[in-house]
Amino acid sequence: KAGVTQTPRYLIKTRGQQVTLSCSPISGHRSVSWYQQTPGQGLQFLFEYFSETQRNKGNFPGRFSGRQFSNSRSEMNVSTLELGDSALYLCASSLRWRGNTEAFFGQGTRLTVV
Amino acid sequence: DAKTTQPPSMDCAEGRAANLPCNHSTISGNEYVYWYRQIHSQGPQYIIHGLKNNETNEMASLIITEDRKSSTLILPHATLRDTAVYYCIVRVEQAGTALIFGKGTTLSVSS
């Protein structure tokens, strides 16, 4: 079956703009989580969604937001982009929110802020 | 913050077993040990997880010490394609799917 799909794969934005990234989880998976990866900070948890509700949030400013739709697809939005937001943004889907469940990651969206 | 400590890098000869250690001395009774790996510029890939018993699947074996303060991931016959960053993560399964990554171990497999 198809894996986790993230679109777009690459994106270049100007400082001050906003951006929306999309994630389609594996069919049947209901939990989606987002991560930011930078060379300096490594992989950092942003937030996770289950049943259209944000369940947990990492330590990121309010400029970072997300949502999940009834079909489990998720989007994340970053407003007022800063140069430091340049990163690989990864989405992961899981069958459930709790319990013995592994996370499957997409290939990520590479965001460059200039 | 990550609750695990791993060596920053390790080398392994192709065909030999790769043994990757992880220290999680503050692990709680309801925390599982998960291992993921990330091959350059790809999304992390799940490898294996366990609570207190040793586990084995088609990719690897996980050995957890009796006191659960440390564990070892074993790749029995490493290949060049196993070159990656390996992350050891402790997770409370009832707390959600969030994974708190540390810096991981960069495993370099050479011929």
Backbone of each chain as ProteinMPNN parsed JSONL, in Angstrom:
{"seq_chain_A": "KAGVTQTPRYLIKTRGQQVTLSCSPISGHRSVSWYQQTPGQGLQFLFEYFSETQRNKGNFPGRFSGRQFSNSRSEMNVSTLELGDSALYLCASSLRWRGNTEAFFGQGTRLTVV", "coords_chain_A": {"N_chain_A": [[0.857, -1.185, 0.0], [0.298, 2.367, -0.376], [2.741, 4.648, 0.895], [3.47, 7.196, 3.368], [2.675, 10.333, 2.191], [4.12, 13.351, 1.341], [3.691, 16.705, 0.459], [4.63, 19.939, -0.853], [7.716, 18.475, -2.183], [9.949, 20.068, -2.224], [10.559, 23.478, -1.414], [10.777, 26.949, -1.756], [10.8, 29.901, 0.001], [10.206, 33.342, 0.852], [11.493, 35.364, 3.468], [9.199, 36.312, 5.967], [6.94, 35.549, 4.577], [4.216, 33.114, 4.445], [3.696, 29.554, 4.804], [2.293, 26.469, 3.718], [2.258, 23.085, 4.401], [1.661, 19.747, 3.326], [0.366, 16.544, 4.32], [-0.321, 13.232, 3.648], [-1.499, 10.502, 5.25], [-0.752, 6.96, 5.673], [-3.146, 4.752, 4.345], [-5.89, 4.189, 6.425], [-4.525, 4.796, 8.711], [-4.731, 6.839, 11.574], [-3.461, 8.68, 13.099], [-1.34, 11.479, 13.042], [1.827, 12.951, 13.056], [4.175, 15.652, 13.303], [7.478, 16.758, 12.471], [10.451, 18.704, 12.802], [13.544, 18.996, 11.203], [16.777, 20.054, 11.561], [20.242, 20.879, 10.896], [21.479, 21.87, 13.187], [19.756, 21.512, 15.444], [18.752, 18.986, 15.166], [16.327, 16.311, 15.018], [13.173, 17.392, 15.82], [10.186, 17.276, 17.664], [7.095, 18.534, 16.6], [4.13, 18.675, 16.616], [1.223, 16.588, 17.243], [-1.588, 14.886, 15.852], [-4.823, 13.486, 16.256], [-7.851, 12.102, 15.369], [-8.715, 14.59, 14.38], [-7.923, 16.375, 16.315], [-5.53, 18.246, 18.102], [-3.152, 16.625, 19.964], [-0.72, 16.6, 21.321], [1.953, 18.931, 21.762], [5.004, 20.269, 20.684], [7.889, 22.246, 21.703], [7.594, 24.878, 20.242], [7.216, 28.081, 18.627], [4.116, 30.006, 18.37], [3.794, 30.556, 15.714], [3.909, 28.29, 14.302], [1.612, 26.003, 13.258], [-1.05, 23.605, 12.955], [-3.336, 21.254, 11.444], [-5.847, 18.694, 11.265], [-7.728, 16.777, 9.045], [-10.981, 15.266, 8.429], [-10.487, 12.997, 6.958], [-8.106, 12.152, 7.862], [-5.893, 13.298, 6.71], [-3.32, 15.761, 6.958], [-2.272, 19.124, 7.584], [0.376, 21.48, 7.959], [1.198, 24.734, 9.03], [3.278, 27.513, 8.654], [3.721, 30.688, 9.727], [4.806, 34.051, 8.978], [7.575, 33.646, 8.104], [10.906, 32.846, 9.095], [14.483, 33.031, 8.654], [15.621, 30.955, 10.071], [13.75, 28.982, 9.973], [14.225, 27.367, 7.922], [14.451, 24.104, 6.942], [14.122, 20.491, 7.073], [10.991, 19.191, 6.946], [9.175, 16.748, 8.453], [6.666, 14.283, 8.282], [4.778, 11.911, 10.076], [2.899, 8.92, 10.184], [0.627, 6.973, 12.137], [-1.059, 3.99, 13.132], [-2.658, 4.084, 15.39], [-3.273, 6.391, 18.136], [-2.395, 5.921, 20.696], [-0.679, 3.281, 22.47], [0.83, 0.215, 21.333], [2.364, 1.012, 18.715], [3.929, 1.635, 15.643], [5.632, 4.351, 14.009], [5.363, 5.649, 10.767], [7.312, 7.28, 8.476], [7.216, 10.022, 6.162], [8.903, 11.248, 3.161], [9.522, 13.82, 3.528], [9.414, 17.452, 3.454], [11.443, 19.797, 2.04], [12.182, 22.852, 3.137], [13.239, 26.012, 2.246], [14.136, 29.126, 3.366], [14.563, 32.339, 2.226]], "CA_chain_A": [[0.0, 0.0, 0.0], [1.072, 3.585, -0.482], [3.302, 5.136, 2.146], [3.123, 8.554, 3.749], [2.977, 11.255, 1.097], [4.245, 14.75, 1.728], [3.811, 17.63, -0.667], [5.565, 19.57, -1.925], [8.99, 17.94, -1.705], [10.867, 21.195, -2.059], [9.861, 24.761, -1.369], [11.591, 28.119, -1.431], [9.957, 31.017, 0.391], [10.897, 34.558, 1.285], [11.276, 35.742, 4.863], [7.968, 37.062, 6.182], [5.802, 34.868, 3.963], [3.736, 31.953, 5.17], [3.764, 28.351, 4.003], [1.466, 25.338, 4.148], [2.763, 21.785, 3.978], [0.597, 18.745, 3.373], [0.75, 15.17, 4.63], [-1.363, 12.214, 3.528], [-1.01, 9.317, 5.958], [-1.056, 5.637, 5.127], [-4.581, 4.471, 4.415], [-6.291, 3.518, 7.664], [-3.846, 5.407, 9.857], [-5.522, 7.953, 12.075], [-2.636, 9.615, 13.861], [-0.297, 12.138, 12.261], [2.699, 13.831, 13.821], [5.076, 16.468, 12.495], [8.801, 16.979, 13.032], [11.373, 19.589, 12.099], [14.925, 18.539, 11.291], [17.819, 20.994, 11.148], [21.572, 20.385, 11.263], [21.857, 22.297, 14.526], [18.864, 21.021, 16.49], [18.348, 17.61, 14.944], [14.904, 16.031, 14.816], [12.381, 17.898, 16.931], [8.752, 17.058, 17.572], [6.296, 19.755, 16.501], [2.807, 18.386, 17.181], [0.59, 15.376, 16.75], [-3.035, 14.961, 15.708], [-5.601, 12.271, 16.201], [-9.276, 12.443, 15.307], [-8.848, 16.019, 14.087], [-7.604, 17.156, 17.517], [-4.129, 18.254, 18.48], [-3.02, 15.875, 21.209], [0.508, 17.025, 21.972], [2.653, 19.974, 21.031], [6.379, 20.47, 21.095], [8.267, 23.576, 22.138], [7.755, 25.75, 19.079], [6.368, 29.282, 18.756], [2.767, 29.941, 17.828], [3.809, 30.674, 14.237], [3.771, 26.931, 13.783], [0.292, 25.472, 13.573], [-1.427, 22.491, 12.107], [-4.697, 20.76, 11.578], [-6.093, 17.396, 10.658], [-9.053, 16.701, 8.446], [-11.738, 14.059, 8.765], [-9.909, 11.836, 6.265], [-6.811, 11.994, 8.533], [-4.853, 14.126, 6.092], [-2.936, 16.853, 7.855], [-1.479, 20.236, 7.065], [0.991, 22.362, 8.936], [1.369, 26.079, 8.512], [4.24, 28.373, 9.346], [3.499, 32.077, 9.326], [5.912, 34.989, 9.177], [8.761, 32.814, 8.016], [12.226, 33.359, 9.45], [15.549, 32.258, 8.027], [15.845, 29.768, 10.882], [12.724, 27.967, 9.71], [14.735, 26.499, 6.865], [14.585, 22.786, 7.557], [13.367, 19.374, 6.511], [9.798, 18.945, 7.748], [8.778, 15.354, 8.291], [5.375, 13.866, 8.78], [4.718, 10.478, 10.364], [1.55, 8.436, 10.478], [0.524, 5.779, 12.954], [-2.393, 3.394, 13.092], [-3.405, 4.586, 16.537], [-2.581, 7.461, 18.855], [-1.758, 5.331, 21.859], [-0.456, 1.85, 22.409], [1.965, -0.379, 20.651], [2.213, 1.373, 17.312], [5.111, 2.261, 15.08], [5.394, 5.515, 13.164], [5.904, 5.565, 9.412], [7.644, 8.637, 8.069], [7.293, 10.396, 4.768], [10.214, 11.665, 2.687], [9.744, 15.165, 4.021], [9.409, 18.654, 2.621], [12.624, 20.63, 2.286], [11.819, 24.267, 3.068], [14.335, 26.977, 2.29], [13.667, 30.502, 3.525], [15.621, 33.252, 1.776]], "C_chain_A": [[0.895, 1.238, 0.0], [1.554, 4.017, 0.895], [2.786, 6.518, 2.474], [3.576, 9.501, 2.636], [3.01, 12.681, 1.6], [4.421, 15.596, 0.478], [3.877, 19.058, -0.164], [6.845, 18.969, -1.362], [10.0, 19.048, -1.439], [10.091, 22.504, -2.175], [10.861, 25.856, -1.028], [10.649, 29.281, -1.162], [10.822, 32.182, 0.859], [10.547, 34.845, 2.739], [10.026, 36.608, 4.979], [6.74, 36.417, 5.559], [5.295, 33.76, 4.878], [3.749, 30.756, 4.228], [2.857, 27.279, 4.597], [2.023, 24.061, 3.547], [1.68, 20.745, 4.183], [1.151, 17.353, 3.624], [-0.462, 14.263, 4.484], [-0.862, 10.937, 4.176], [-1.322, 8.034, 5.194], [-2.549, 5.367, 5.328], [-4.909, 3.681, 5.683], [-5.606, 4.063, 8.898], [-4.581, 6.664, 10.279], [-4.712, 8.986, 12.846], [-1.538, 10.176, 12.967], [0.526, 13.031, 13.182], [3.681, 14.508, 12.885], [6.381, 16.708, 13.239], [9.563, 17.968, 12.158], [12.784, 19.049, 12.271], [15.865, 19.595, 10.737], [19.168, 20.448, 11.564], [21.93, 20.74, 12.715], [21.051, 21.662, 15.638], [18.442, 19.571, 16.307], [16.864, 17.485, 14.695], [14.121, 16.487, 16.041], [10.901, 17.73, 16.661], [8.016, 18.389, 17.553], [4.93, 19.573, 17.147], [2.262, 17.097, 16.588], [-0.93, 15.541, 16.802], [-3.635, 13.576, 15.66], [-7.058, 12.668, 16.252], [-9.493, 13.948, 15.243], [-8.525, 16.92, 15.271], [-6.102, 17.106, 17.775], [-3.99, 17.627, 19.859], [-1.786, 16.294, 21.994], [1.183, 18.077, 21.115], [4.055, 20.096, 21.58], [6.646, 21.925, 21.419], [8.602, 24.47, 20.948], [6.827, 26.953, 19.231], [5.036, 29.116, 18.041], [2.69, 30.112, 16.316], [3.637, 29.318, 13.566], [2.403, 26.398, 14.212], [-0.032, 24.333, 12.628], [-2.897, 22.181, 12.244], [-4.8, 19.399, 10.916], [-7.53, 17.355, 10.186], [-9.715, 15.363, 8.764], [-11.213, 12.813, 8.064], [-8.487, 11.54, 6.757], [-5.666, 12.747, 7.868], [-4.569, 15.319, 6.983], [-2.169, 17.927, 7.089], [-0.802, 20.927, 8.232], [1.284, 23.694, 8.255], [2.432, 26.807, 9.345], [4.025, 29.787, 8.834], [4.741, 32.917, 9.62], [7.252, 34.257, 9.206], [10.034, 33.56, 8.383], [13.279, 32.474, 8.785], [15.775, 30.935, 8.763], [14.804, 28.682, 10.705], [13.121, 27.046, 8.563], [15.065, 25.142, 7.469], [13.91, 21.737, 6.687], [12.195, 19.119, 7.452], [9.259, 17.553, 7.42], [7.436, 15.097, 8.938], [5.427, 12.36, 9.02], [3.277, 10.085, 10.641], [1.62, 7.146, 11.277], [-0.912, 5.275, 12.934], [-3.273, 3.968, 14.192], [-2.629, 5.726, 17.176], [-1.827, 6.9, 20.049], [-1.502, 3.856, 21.623], [0.746, 1.472, 21.579], [1.853, -0.114, 19.154], [3.47, 2.068, 16.807], [4.707, 3.432, 14.191], [6.073, 5.313, 11.822], [6.097, 6.987, 8.908], [7.575, 8.815, 6.557], [8.707, 10.822, 4.409], [10.526, 13.102, 3.073], [9.576, 16.244, 2.971], [10.607, 19.494, 3.015], [12.241, 22.088, 2.061], [13.067, 25.123, 3.188], [13.736, 28.373, 2.359], [14.815, 31.44, 3.178], [15.263, 34.698, 2.089]], "O_chain_A": [[2.079, 1.171, 0.328], [0.894, 3.795, 1.91], [1.779, 6.96, 1.921], [4.728, 9.46, 2.203], [2.055, 13.163, 2.208], [5.183, 15.26, -0.428], [3.252, 19.379, 0.847], [7.025, 18.964, -0.144], [10.81, 18.951, -0.517], [9.118, 22.618, -2.92], [11.686, 25.705, -0.127], [9.802, 29.609, -1.993], [11.992, 32.024, 1.207], [9.424, 34.592, 3.176], [9.821, 37.526, 4.185], [5.616, 36.705, 5.968], [5.862, 33.5, 5.939], [3.806, 30.915, 3.008], [2.677, 27.196, 5.812], [2.233, 23.968, 2.338], [0.874, 20.85, 5.108], [2.257, 17.022, 3.197], [-1.498, 14.487, 5.11], [0.107, 10.345, 3.7], [-2.056, 8.036, 4.207], [-3.125, 5.717, 6.358], [-4.296, 2.654, 5.974], [-6.057, 3.819, 10.017], [-5.004, 7.459, 9.439], [-5.227, 10.046, 13.202], [-0.888, 9.438, 12.227], [-0.026, 13.779, 13.989], [3.98, 13.998, 11.806], [6.401, 16.844, 14.462], [9.35, 18.056, 10.949], [13.174, 18.682, 13.38], [15.758, 19.983, 9.574], [19.246, 19.637, 12.487], [22.617, 19.97, 13.387], [21.607, 21.308, 16.678], [17.835, 18.988, 17.205], [16.216, 18.42, 14.224], [14.369, 16.029, 17.157], [10.421, 18.009, 15.562], [8.274, 19.265, 18.379], [4.611, 20.25, 18.125], [2.759, 16.586, 15.584], [-1.476, 16.23, 17.664], [-3.06, 12.634, 15.114], [-7.457, 13.481, 17.085], [-10.333, 14.504, 15.95], [-8.824, 18.113, 15.234], [-5.482, 16.047, 17.677], [-4.642, 18.057, 20.81], [-1.823, 16.334, 23.223], [1.009, 18.112, 19.897], [4.27, 20.034, 22.791], [5.729, 22.745, 21.41], [9.768, 24.771, 20.694], [5.784, 26.865, 19.879], [4.854, 28.215, 17.222], [1.654, 29.847, 15.706], [3.262, 29.232, 12.397], [2.091, 26.355, 15.402], [0.645, 24.133, 11.619], [-3.606, 22.773, 13.058], [-3.951, 19.01, 10.113], [-8.434, 17.847, 10.861], [-9.084, 14.451, 9.299], [-11.461, 11.696, 8.517], [-7.757, 10.767, 6.135], [-4.572, 12.819, 8.427], [-5.455, 15.824, 7.674], [-1.512, 17.656, 6.084], [-1.326, 20.96, 9.346], [1.576, 23.754, 7.061], [2.461, 26.713, 10.572], [4.137, 30.044, 7.635], [5.603, 32.53, 10.409], [7.959, 34.26, 10.214], [10.22, 34.727, 8.039], [13.01, 31.334, 8.406], [16.084, 29.918, 8.142], [14.957, 27.58, 11.232], [12.435, 26.066, 8.274], [15.866, 25.046, 8.399], [13.229, 22.047, 5.71], [12.4, 18.857, 8.637], [8.937, 17.238, 6.274], [7.121, 15.629, 10.003], [6.05, 11.624, 8.254], [2.528, 10.839, 11.263], [2.537, 6.34, 11.119], [-1.854, 6.044, 12.743], [-4.442, 4.291, 13.984], [-1.484, 5.998, 16.813], [-0.733, 7.364, 20.369], [-2.042, 3.258, 20.692], [1.558, 2.31, 21.186], [1.307, -0.932, 18.414], [4.005, 2.967, 17.455], [3.584, 3.492, 13.69], [7.216, 4.862, 11.752], [5.168, 7.795, 8.913], [7.837, 7.892, 5.786], [9.608, 10.767, 5.246], [11.667, 13.548, 2.957], [9.593, 15.982, 1.768], [10.769, 19.858, 4.18], [12.004, 22.508, 0.928], [13.853, 24.969, 4.123], [12.928, 28.755, 1.513], [15.899, 31.353, 3.755], [16.036, 35.606, 1.782]]}, "seq_chain_B": "DAKTTQPPSMDCAEGRAANLPCNHSTISGNEYVYWYRQIHSQGPQYIIHGLKNNETNEMASLIITEDRKSSTLILPHATLRDTAVYYCIVRVEQAGTALIFGKGTTLSVSS", "coords_chain_B": {"N_chain_B": [[13.591, 16.847, 26.431], [15.828, 14.336, 25.177], [15.88, 11.068, 26.591], [17.873, 9.295, 26.418], [21.213, 8.022, 25.901], [23.679, 7.796, 23.497], [26.558, 6.53, 21.707], [28.328, 8.815, 19.59], [29.307, 7.937, 17.096], [30.006, 4.96, 15.17], [31.871, 2.273, 13.727], [31.706, -0.392, 11.339], [32.52, -3.487, 9.842], [31.544, -4.72, 6.68], [29.266, -7.411, 6.602], [29.829, -8.225, 9.137], [28.6, -8.364, 12.546], [26.772, -5.616, 13.801], [26.767, -3.849, 16.73], [24.902, -1.776, 18.531], [24.955, 0.375, 21.197], [22.826, 1.662, 23.848], [22.053, 3.907, 26.377], [19.729, 4.182, 28.952], [19.178, 5.097, 31.625], [17.294, 6.26, 33.306], [14.857, 5.221, 32.75], [11.365, 4.586, 32.898], [8.956, 2.307, 34.357], [6.844, 1.931, 32.587], [7.756, 2.638, 30.125], [8.699, 2.074, 26.802], [11.379, 0.826, 24.751], [12.391, 2.087, 21.749], [13.714, 1.752, 18.456], [14.881, 3.564, 15.727], [16.018, 4.318, 12.424], [17.8, 6.529, 10.236], [18.452, 6.981, 7.036], [20.568, 8.83, 4.946], [19.066, 11.933, 4.385], [16.534, 10.861, 4.124], [13.236, 9.973, 5.431], [12.956, 8.917, 8.878], [13.139, 5.417, 9.741], [11.32, 2.816, 11.163], [12.667, 0.308, 13.301], [12.669, -1.641, 15.47], [11.152, -2.532, 18.629], [10.845, -2.773, 22.247], [9.916, -3.908, 25.57], [10.818, -5.267, 27.991], [11.66, -7.803, 27.456], [13.866, -9.614, 25.288], [13.864, -8.916, 21.814], [13.263, -9.861, 18.417], [13.325, -9.305, 14.945], [12.92, -9.295, 11.359], [14.797, -7.46, 10.659], [16.524, -6.814, 12.817], [17.89, -7.435, 16.148], [16.926, -6.849, 19.514], [18.355, -6.286, 22.549], [17.659, -6.04, 25.862], [18.793, -5.014, 28.989], [18.513, -6.639, 32.199], [17.879, -4.89, 34.269], [16.841, -2.901, 32.797], [18.165, -0.55, 32.187], [19.803, -0.159, 30.081], [20.313, -0.907, 26.582], [20.888, -2.897, 23.615], [21.118, -2.684, 20.177], [21.202, -5.01, 17.628], [22.509, -5.596, 14.515], [22.662, -8.272, 12.58], [24.2, -9.049, 10.291], [25.799, -6.776, 8.908], [25.322, -4.567, 6.159], [26.38, -2.428, 3.414], [24.22, -0.815, 2.97], [23.177, -0.435, 5.444], [24.354, 1.711, 6.554], [23.777, 4.545, 8.365], [22.031, 6.913, 10.51], [21.313, 5.957, 13.742], [18.697, 5.866, 16.004], [17.875, 5.698, 19.381], [15.079, 5.503, 21.368], [13.024, 6.259, 24.138], [9.719, 5.602, 25.112], [6.505, 6.335, 26.308], [3.819, 4.437, 25.822], [1.17, 5.068, 26.16], [1.052, 7.746, 26.065], [0.851, 8.932, 23.663], [1.927, 9.381, 20.22], [4.246, 10.798, 19.909], [7.691, 11.159, 19.282], [10.725, 11.56, 20.87], [13.639, 12.547, 19.771], [17.115, 11.929, 20.165], [20.564, 12.633, 19.577], [21.53, 10.415, 18.312], [23.343, 7.576, 16.853], [25.825, 7.522, 14.456], [26.256, 5.105, 12.197], [28.726, 3.629, 10.339], [29.218, 1.545, 7.735], [31.608, -0.386, 6.18], [33.325, -1.766, 3.341]], "CA_chain_B": [[14.928, 16.355, 26.133], [15.934, 12.899, 25.013], [16.227, 10.364, 27.809], [18.822, 8.244, 26.066], [22.576, 8.401, 25.556], [24.274, 6.889, 22.516], [27.839, 7.03, 21.182], [28.074, 9.592, 18.378], [29.612, 7.231, 15.86], [30.564, 3.609, 15.238], [32.232, 1.679, 12.443], [31.479, -1.829, 11.262], [32.879, -4.079, 8.563], [30.44, -5.377, 6.002], [29.156, -8.828, 6.906], [29.967, -8.452, 10.573], [27.478, -7.874, 13.357], [26.872, -4.265, 14.358], [26.134, -3.789, 18.043], [24.748, -0.361, 18.871], [24.486, 0.492, 22.577], [22.001, 2.8, 24.248], [21.855, 4.008, 27.816], [18.469, 4.862, 29.338], [19.214, 4.76, 33.047], [16.14, 6.812, 34.038], [13.643, 4.704, 32.126], [10.284, 4.228, 33.809], [8.424, 0.963, 34.158], [5.891, 1.863, 31.481], [8.386, 3.157, 28.912], [9.244, 1.124, 25.87], [12.559, 1.244, 24.007], [12.198, 2.036, 20.3], [14.853, 2.079, 17.601], [14.642, 4.016, 14.37], [17.214, 4.743, 11.723], [17.584, 7.494, 9.176], [19.433, 6.988, 5.954], [20.773, 10.215, 4.551], [18.028, 12.749, 3.756], [15.237, 10.193, 4.044], [12.53, 9.954, 6.695], [13.344, 7.808, 9.747], [12.517, 4.118, 9.504], [11.175, 1.991, 12.36], [13.415, -0.946, 13.266], [12.233, -2.616, 16.448], [10.929, -1.97, 19.954], [10.626, -3.762, 23.287], [9.687, -3.416, 26.925], [11.817, -5.852, 28.882], [12.159, -9.038, 26.873], [14.609, -9.471, 24.044], [13.007, -8.978, 20.65], [13.937, -10.083, 17.141], [12.508, -9.316, 13.736], [13.714, -9.577, 10.163], [15.848, -6.455, 10.5], [17.476, -6.69, 13.906], [17.55, -7.947, 17.477], [17.027, -5.866, 20.587], [18.67, -6.901, 23.83], [17.457, -5.091, 26.964], [19.336, -5.564, 30.221], [17.474, -7.016, 33.154], [17.46, -3.705, 35.017], [16.286, -2.03, 31.754], [18.86, 0.734, 32.117], [20.498, -0.035, 28.806], [19.915, -1.882, 25.572], [21.769, -3.003, 22.458], [20.523, -3.073, 18.894], [22.14, -5.854, 16.892], [22.288, -5.902, 13.101], [23.491, -9.481, 12.577], [25.13, -9.079, 9.162], [25.667, -5.426, 8.382], [25.65, -4.297, 4.759], [26.64, -1.008, 3.151], [22.941, -0.111, 3.036], [22.841, -0.174, 6.841], [24.974, 2.979, 6.948], [22.671, 5.441, 8.707], [21.996, 7.375, 11.903], [20.418, 5.093, 14.497], [18.153, 6.559, 17.163], [17.263, 4.934, 20.457], [14.074, 6.398, 21.954], [12.121, 5.66, 25.11], [8.396, 6.162, 24.847], [5.345, 5.837, 27.041], [2.881, 4.17, 24.733], [-0.139, 5.655, 26.415], [1.175, 9.2, 26.052], [0.766, 9.429, 22.306], [2.901, 8.861, 19.257], [5.401, 11.688, 19.786], [9.015, 10.583, 19.48], [11.731, 12.547, 21.242], [14.9, 12.067, 19.22], [18.396, 12.471, 20.592], [21.494, 12.836, 18.466], [21.714, 9.15, 17.628], [24.663, 7.045, 16.521], [26.082, 7.362, 13.028], [26.922, 3.841, 11.904], [29.36, 3.578, 9.016], [29.571, 0.188, 7.343], [32.558, -0.315, 5.073], [33.689, -3.065, 2.753]], "C_chain_B": [[14.912, 14.834, 26.01], [16.383, 12.261, 26.313], [17.219, 9.254, 27.548], [20.174, 8.833, 25.734], [23.142, 7.346, 24.623], [25.636, 7.426, 22.097], [27.586, 7.76, 19.871], [28.342, 8.831, 17.09], [30.181, 5.848, 16.152], [30.885, 3.156, 13.822], [31.995, 0.18, 12.498], [31.895, -2.307, 9.882], [31.676, -4.809, 7.983], [30.445, -6.867, 6.29], [29.291, -9.169, 8.374], [28.726, -7.944, 11.298], [27.784, -6.46, 13.848], [26.084, -4.245, 15.659], [26.092, -2.338, 18.5], [24.181, -0.23, 20.282], [23.646, 1.74, 22.822], [21.82, 2.762, 25.759], [20.575, 4.769, 28.099], [18.248, 4.592, 30.821], [18.015, 5.274, 33.836], [14.809, 6.301, 33.494], [12.621, 4.302, 33.188], [9.701, 2.867, 33.432], [7.487, 0.829, 32.966], [6.469, 2.436, 30.181], [9.0, 2.034, 28.09], [10.513, 1.706, 25.237], [12.291, 1.023, 22.522], [13.508, 2.373, 19.595], [14.354, 2.452, 16.214], [15.987, 4.297, 13.718], [16.841, 5.694, 10.604], [18.76, 7.436, 8.215], [19.424, 8.384, 5.344], [19.61, 10.841, 3.795], [16.702, 12.031, 3.529], [14.527, 10.319, 5.387], [13.001, 8.788, 7.553], [12.52, 6.551, 9.48], [12.475, 3.346, 10.806], [11.982, 0.711, 12.209], [12.782, -1.977, 14.186], [11.911, -1.907, 17.744], [10.697, -3.091, 20.946], [10.416, -3.121, 24.639], [10.739, -3.974, 27.882], [12.362, -7.171, 28.355], [12.961, -8.739, 25.616], [13.657, -9.668, 22.879], [13.846, -9.185, 19.396], [12.918, -9.963, 16.019], [13.444, -9.495, 12.543], [14.855, -8.59, 9.988], [16.934, -6.568, 11.561], [17.008, -7.43, 15.149], [17.753, -6.836, 18.487], [17.238, -6.618, 21.89], [18.541, -5.832, 24.907], [17.961, -5.732, 28.24], [18.218, -5.791, 31.238], [16.972, -5.818, 33.957], [16.87, -2.628, 34.095], [16.983, -0.679, 31.636], [19.668, 0.895, 30.834], [20.003, -1.117, 27.847], [20.939, -1.864, 24.434], [20.963, -3.429, 21.244], [21.575, -3.855, 18.131], [21.659, -6.028, 15.452], [23.188, -7.09, 12.798], [24.527, -9.551, 11.449], [25.033, -7.729, 8.44], [26.063, -5.359, 6.906], [25.872, -2.793, 4.584], [25.354, -0.192, 3.28], [22.472, 0.148, 4.469], [23.533, 1.087, 7.358], [23.882, 4.024, 7.14], [22.897, 5.997, 10.107], [20.941, 6.554, 12.617], [19.996, 5.817, 15.783], [17.51, 5.568, 18.128], [16.329, 5.886, 21.201], [13.282, 5.628, 22.997], [10.779, 6.369, 25.008], [7.359, 5.503, 25.732], [4.233, 5.652, 26.034], [1.518, 4.789, 24.948], [-0.11, 7.171, 26.35], [1.1, 9.779, 24.647], [1.914, 8.936, 21.462], [4.164, 9.693, 19.16], [6.697, 10.958, 20.109], [9.993, 11.712, 19.793], [13.093, 11.985, 20.838], [16.078, 12.726, 19.921], [19.279, 12.662, 19.372], [21.799, 11.556, 17.712], [23.158, 8.746, 17.446], [24.776, 6.933, 15.01], [26.884, 6.087, 12.825], [27.452, 3.878, 10.48], [29.783, 2.139, 8.754], [30.465, 0.27, 6.111], [32.939, -1.711, 4.604], [35.151, -3.387, 2.987]], "O_chain_B": [[14.109, 14.144, 26.638], [17.175, 12.842, 27.055], [17.385, 8.361, 28.379], [20.28, 9.993, 25.336], [23.093, 6.152, 24.916], [25.858, 8.636, 22.123], [26.706, 7.358, 19.109], [27.665, 9.062, 16.088], [30.752, 5.596, 17.213], [30.262, 3.59, 12.853], [32.072, -0.438, 13.56], [31.661, -1.632, 8.88], [30.898, -5.432, 8.705], [31.49, -7.516, 6.233], [28.918, -10.259, 8.809], [27.918, -7.2, 10.742], [28.904, -6.154, 14.255], [24.898, -4.576, 15.692], [27.124, -1.747, 18.815], [23.061, -0.667, 20.545], [23.745, 2.733, 22.1], [21.481, 1.73, 26.339], [20.351, 5.856, 27.566], [17.274, 3.954, 31.219], [17.743, 4.776, 34.929], [13.759, 6.888, 33.755], [12.969, 3.752, 34.233], [9.928, 2.354, 32.337], [7.348, -0.254, 32.397], [5.722, 2.687, 29.236], [9.713, 1.171, 28.604], [10.695, 2.923, 25.195], [12.0, -0.094, 22.094], [14.303, 3.177, 20.081], [13.529, 1.763, 15.615], [16.986, 4.493, 14.41], [15.723, 5.672, 10.091], [19.89, 7.793, 8.547], [18.379, 9.027, 5.248], [19.212, 10.372, 2.729], [15.837, 12.54, 2.816], [15.139, 10.725, 6.375], [13.408, 7.76, 7.01], [11.367, 6.618, 9.054], [13.494, 3.232, 11.488], [11.995, 0.096, 11.142], [12.4, -3.06, 13.742], [12.355, -0.777, 17.946], [10.392, -4.22, 20.561], [10.703, -1.94, 24.832], [11.47, -3.21, 28.512], [13.433, -7.605, 28.779], [12.747, -7.718, 24.962], [12.746, -10.493, 22.948], [14.992, -8.742, 19.321], [11.794, -10.453, 16.127], [14.622, -9.809, 12.711], [15.792, -8.862, 9.237], [18.12, -6.436, 11.259], [15.903, -7.97, 15.204], [18.636, -5.992, 18.336], [16.433, -7.459, 22.287], [19.246, -4.823, 24.865], [17.603, -6.868, 28.548], [17.135, -5.214, 31.143], [15.79, -5.735, 34.288], [16.45, -1.57, 34.563], [16.432, 0.244, 31.037], [20.161, 1.985, 30.545], [19.369, -2.094, 28.246], [21.743, -0.94, 24.314], [20.221, -4.41, 21.285], [22.715, -3.408, 18.004], [20.564, -6.531, 15.199], [24.406, -6.917, 12.764], [25.624, -10.07, 11.655], [24.275, -7.577, 7.483], [27.014, -6.009, 6.471], [25.591, -1.998, 5.481], [25.392, 0.981, 3.653], [21.491, 0.86, 4.687], [23.306, 1.484, 8.501], [23.152, 4.352, 6.204], [23.834, 5.603, 10.801], [19.804, 6.461, 12.156], [20.832, 6.31, 16.54], [16.71, 4.719, 17.736], [16.751, 6.963, 21.62], [12.909, 4.477, 22.772], [10.717, 7.586, 24.839], [7.333, 4.282, 25.889], [3.755, 6.626, 25.453], [0.783, 5.008, 23.985], [-1.136, 7.819, 26.558], [1.268, 10.984, 24.461], [2.764, 8.174, 21.921], [5.073, 9.341, 18.408], [6.78, 10.226, 21.095], [10.071, 12.699, 19.061], [13.623, 11.074, 21.475], [16.05, 13.917, 20.231], [18.782, 12.833, 18.259], [22.28, 11.609, 16.58], [24.078, 9.469, 17.829], [23.928, 6.322, 14.36], [28.044, 5.997, 13.228], [26.705, 4.129, 9.535], [30.613, 1.587, 9.476], [30.118, 0.916, 5.122], [32.883, -2.687, 5.353], [35.628, -4.439, 2.562]]}, "name": "protein", "num_of_chains": 2, "seq": "KAGVTQTPRYLIKTRGQQVTLSCSPISGHRSVSWYQQTPGQGLQFLFEYFSETQRNKGNFPGRFSGRQFSNSRSEMNVSTLELGDSALYLCASSLRWRGNTEAFFGQGTRLTVVDAKTTQPPSMDCAEGRAANLPCNHSTISGNEYVYWYRQIHSQGPQYIIHGLKNNETNEMASLIITEDRKSSTLILPHATLRDTAVYYCIVRVEQAGTALIFGKGTTLSVSS"}
